[in-house]
Amino acid sequence: MRTEAATNNSENATGSSRIVPSKAEGIAMCTAFVLVFVFVVAGNLLTIVLFVVNRNLRKKSLLLVLNMAFADLMLGILSIPLNTYDVGSGFGLWKGGWPMSLTIFYAIVDIFFLQASFISAAFISGERFYAIYWPFKHRTLSMRAYIVPYYYFYCVVTDFPYHRPLQYNTFLVFI
């Protein structure tokens, strides 16, 4: 049989109190984001530089890898620092927020380059499947099939319809 004091203590421990994150957790998270930023930028820059410097890597099939490296580089340069700032603000590491225009910019850039990276991965998979399933057709495939700007055009077309105008004090309302 439980006593009144035991019941009150268990209710306080389980439900009504709000968990406040510590600054040490915030510092650890932001440090991890900074390390991810460094590795993403360094790895993708290395990929792009190797493609530019080494002529043996300038093949049709590696254009898709270059496209993915560029999308991931832009995601790392633009999105990860803004996300780090947002996480640090949530943990109370620094005061002040950011303007709504920066919030909109972050959302659009994050979604755009995330879609570009996913689409690049899908096209790399499709191209490799085509190369394995029809190897002789793949060898005669023209450079036209590898035109990269169409991927980014597709990302722009699919990115913007998801955003409605801001209403009241909400972030972005997705359809």
Buried (B, 14 or more C-beta within 10 A) or exposed (E): EEEEEEEEEEEEEEEEEEEEEEEEEBEEBBEEBEEBBEEBBEBBBEBBEBBEEEEEEEEBBBBBBBBBBBBBBBBBBBBBBBBBBBBBBEBEBEEEEEEEEEBBBBBBBBBBBBBBBEBBBEBBEEBEEBBEEEEEEBEEBEEEEBEBEEBBEEBEEEBEEEBEEEEEEEEBEEE
